[in-house]
Every structure is written in structure tokens, then in C-alpha cells.
Amino acid sequence: MVARFGLSPQRSLGQHFLFDAGITDRIAGAAGDLTNCTVYEVGPGPGGLTRSLLAAGAREVVAVESDPRCVAALQELATAFPGRLRVIAGDALAFDEVAQVPPATRVVANLPYNISTVLLLRWLPIARHFASFTLMFQREVALRLVAAPGTGDYGRLSVMIQWAFEPRRLFDVAAGSFVPPPKVTSTVVQLTPRQHPLAPAEHVDLEAVVAAAFGQRRKMLRTSLKSLGLDPADLLVPNGIDPMARGETLTVEQFCGLARCLHAARRGIRPAATGP
């Protein structure tokens, strides 16, 4: 199929094709029982993982692919699984998942490296539309998803993901499993949407606070939070947070406290103290 459709991986598209059936079957298995389930796959390429998902019993796989060469190859695969593979030619960043896939859909994908983080953050507001996300990232990204406060990997992505999901690192995939081999190790991660966020906060306010805190990572919060356009003390004091602390030391719940104060301050409301 690769030869017939001229599927040489394109660096500009972040393509690293995964043909190892042992690995693709393992990823499909990690996603749970796919029987009578819709699966959404981003960047299926020639369909290595797609085949494993269908073989695992997925009722329907909705595959979004931007490379016309791969779309043609996937259409051929669709004829082998009548009515079970829906191939959509287009950009996953512009795809309306809520309109196109039913609730409780499972997302399973070897995400293109060049859009993985952007795509994940885009899914945050609609996370509860899905049952789970079983995704492959570069290992350095995977480590950030599960990082604890006070560690070098902890940052903006850690806070936002852990606020909305329960993340779990599953297993690594060696570079040699891909064509061409990437220069990094990959890691499969499972993200389970929380029924309710880890702590109360509006997404837009939490995103603003986290971006400010980690935008100048080595600066103290009394300085980095000034970029929000108000006195950092109005956020820090009600939460009992030391103004000399750095963002990397705060828990997700503490960031949510800052976000609630930001929300109140922007509306002229004096929030009640939430700190110790």
C-alpha cells in the first residue's frame, strides 16, 4: 500500500508511520473494550493503528487525515470493513468533534508531533464529550502531562490537563517502531475526563493565570502575575500564597484559587479568602 500510493512520510506534516502490529494492537487494547464503540482517530496515515482498532471490534472509526495520499489509501481500507470506517479529508484542528462524533466516543491516535499539544489544549473545553483519550506523544510531552508540582517537567500543560483529566502514563514506544524513526522516544498516555474539574475555575481565567505564571518561569509570582493587569496581591493574599513563590511550586488547586480571584477581580467582586 505504501508503494502503490507513494506514501513517503512528509516531515512537514510531522509524519512517522507506525506499522508494528504488536504496538498498534497494544494501543488499541489499552483503549479498553471498543465493542459497540465509536473511535475517533487523528492522523491515521496509511492506517496501521486504524486496522488494529477495527480488528479490536470498534463499531465505527472516524479517521481525520489531511494528507490526500493517505486519504486514498484509507478509502481502500474502508472497503475491507464496510460501514465501519469513515474517512474525513481535512485538518483535525478545524474538525467539529461535537457535531461529527457521538458522546462517549473514545479518542485513540498516534498524534502528529507538530500539532499534538495544540490539539490537546483545543479539546479541553469539550473533554467530557469523550469517554477517554488514548494518545501517543513525544515522551517529553507525556512527562509534562503527568508531572507533579516542584518538578522540572511541571508547567502550563501539566496544570491544564490535570485540571480536566486524570492522566496516566502507559508505556513507551521505541523510535525503531516508526518509519522513519523519530529522534525521540514516544509514550502512550491515557487521559480520562473528570466528571467535574479538579477544582472550581473558569477555563479562560485558569488559562490566563497559568500562562502568566509560567510565561516567566523563573520569576516570582509577585512579578509574573503583573502581566494580568492587576495587583498580584489581589490574587495571592486571599489564597494564602507567598508572593515570592514561583508558579512551578503551586498545585492545580492553588492555580484554580488564583483563577477564581481573577474572575472576581475582573468583575469588581471582592472574593472571600480561600487560603489557610
Buried (B, 14 or more C-beta within 10 A) or exposed (E): BBEEBEBEBEEEBBBBBBBBEEBBBBBBEBBBEBEEBBBBBBBBBBBBBBBBBBBBEBEBBBBBBBBEBBBBBBEBBBEEBEEBBBBBBEEBEEBEBEEEBEEEBBBBBBBBBBBBBEBBBBBBEEBBBBBBBBBBBBBEBBBBBBBEBEEEBBBBBBBBBBBBBBBBBBEEBEEEBBBEEBEBEBBBBBBBBBEEBBBEBBBEBBBBBBBBBBEBEEBBBBBBBBBBEBEBEBBBBBBEBEBEBBBBEBBBBBBBBBBBBBBBBEEEEEBEEBEE
